Amino acid sequence: RTAARGAAPAAAPTAPAWAISPADKTKYDEVFATMQPQGGLASGLAVRPILERSGLPVDVLRQVWNFSDIDRDGNLDRDEFAVAMHLTRECAAGRPLPPSLPIDMYPPSKRHLF
């Protein structure tokens, strides 16, 4: 006889929701498609002019890229691009970049790399 008999099984820990809303993700995906990504990836050369439109300083944009290129392959896929756009928008609105990328900013597709 076990003490746990009849007790509910322990719930698996749930991952935090992605900080990027579905509506924002749709907008970012549309912008991503305009860059004509090769193999689902956009290069820094393709992404740079879009991020520069924010008017943010180059050092801030460099940090945005560093946070967004989660798998460190030198390109952004559509989820990483969404992170870059979200961070850029937040900074343009006057919010500082976090010291490190919070877990809820990691796309669900990349959380295994965290």
C-alpha positions as CSV (number, residue, x, y, z in Angstrom):
1,R,0.0,0.0,0.0
2,T,1.4,3.4,-1.0
3,A,0.7,6.8,0.5
4,A,0.4,8.3,-3.0
5,R,-2.5,6.0,-3.9
6,G,-5.3,8.1,-5.2
7,A,-3.1,11.2,-5.3
8,A,-2.9,13.1,-8.6
9,P,0.4,12.6,-10.4
10,A,2.8,15.5,-10.2
11,A,2.3,18.0,-12.9
12,A,5.2,18.5,-15.4
13,P,6.7,21.9,-15.2
14,T,5.2,24.2,-17.8
15,A,7.4,26.4,-20.0
16,P,6.5,30.1,-19.9
17,A,4.5,31.4,-22.7
18,W,6.4,33.1,-25.5
19,A,6.7,36.9,-24.9
20,I,5.8,37.5,-28.6
21,S,2.1,37.5,-29.2
22,P,0.6,35.6,-32.1
23,A,-0.5,38.9,-33.7
24,D,3.0,40.3,-33.5
25,K,4.5,37.0,-34.8
26,T,2.3,37.2,-37.9
27,K,3.5,40.8,-38.6
28,Y,7.1,39.8,-38.1
29,D,6.7,36.8,-40.3
30,E,5.3,39.0,-43.1
31,V,8.4,41.3,-42.8
32,F,10.7,38.2,-42.7
33,A,9.1,36.9,-46.0
34,T,10.0,40.2,-47.8
35,M,13.7,39.5,-47.2
36,Q,13.4,36.4,-49.4
37,P,15.1,34.1,-46.9
38,Q,17.3,31.4,-48.4
39,G,16.6,28.0,-46.8
40,G,14.4,29.7,-44.2
41,L,17.3,31.9,-43.0
42,A,18.0,35.6,-43.4
43,S,21.5,36.9,-43.3
44,G,22.7,39.9,-41.3
45,L,23.0,41.8,-44.6
46,A,19.3,41.3,-45.2
47,V,18.2,42.0,-41.6
48,R,20.4,45.0,-40.9
49,P,18.4,47.6,-42.9
50,I,15.2,46.5,-41.3
51,L,16.6,46.9,-37.7
52,E,18.3,50.1,-38.6
53,R,15.0,51.7,-39.4
54,S,14.4,51.8,-35.7
55,G,17.0,54.6,-35.3
56,L,18.6,52.7,-32.4
57,P,22.4,53.0,-31.9
58,V,24.6,50.4,-33.6
59,D,25.8,49.0,-30.3
60,V,22.1,48.4,-29.2
61,L,21.3,46.7,-32.6
62,R,24.5,44.6,-32.2
63,Q,23.3,43.3,-28.9
64,V,19.8,42.7,-30.3
65,W,21.4,40.5,-33.0
66,N,23.5,38.7,-30.4
67,F,20.4,37.9,-28.4
68,S,18.4,37.0,-31.4
69,D,20.8,34.6,-33.2
70,I,20.1,32.0,-30.6
71,D,21.7,29.1,-32.4
72,R,24.8,31.2,-33.3
73,D,24.7,30.3,-37.0
74,G,25.1,33.9,-38.2
75,N,21.6,34.0,-39.7
76,L,18.1,34.5,-38.3
77,D,15.3,32.1,-38.9
78,R,11.7,33.4,-38.7
79,D,11.5,32.8,-34.9
80,E,14.8,34.4,-34.2
81,F,13.8,37.4,-36.5
82,A,10.7,37.8,-34.4
83,V,12.9,38.0,-31.3
84,A,15.0,40.7,-33.0
85,M,12.0,42.7,-34.0
86,H,10.4,42.5,-30.6
87,L,13.6,43.6,-28.8
88,T,14.1,46.4,-31.3
89,R,10.5,47.6,-30.8
90,E,10.9,47.5,-27.0
91,C,14.1,49.5,-27.2
92,A,12.6,52.0,-29.6
93,A,9.8,52.5,-27.0
94,G,12.4,53.4,-24.4
95,R,12.7,50.1,-22.6
96,P,16.3,48.9,-21.9
97,L,17.6,45.7,-23.2
98,P,17.7,43.0,-20.5
99,P,21.2,41.9,-19.4
100,S,20.5,38.5,-20.9
101,L,17.6,37.0,-22.9
102,P,14.8,36.0,-20.6
103,I,13.5,32.4,-21.0
104,D,10.1,33.7,-22.2
105,M,11.9,35.5,-25.1
106,Y,13.4,32.2,-26.4
107,P,11.2,30.9,-29.2
108,P,9.6,27.6,-28.2
109,S,11.5,26.1,-31.2
110,K,14.8,27.1,-29.6
111,R,14.3,26.5,-25.9
112,H,16.2,23.2,-26.1
113,L,19.3,25.4,-26.7
114,F,18.8,27.4,-23.5
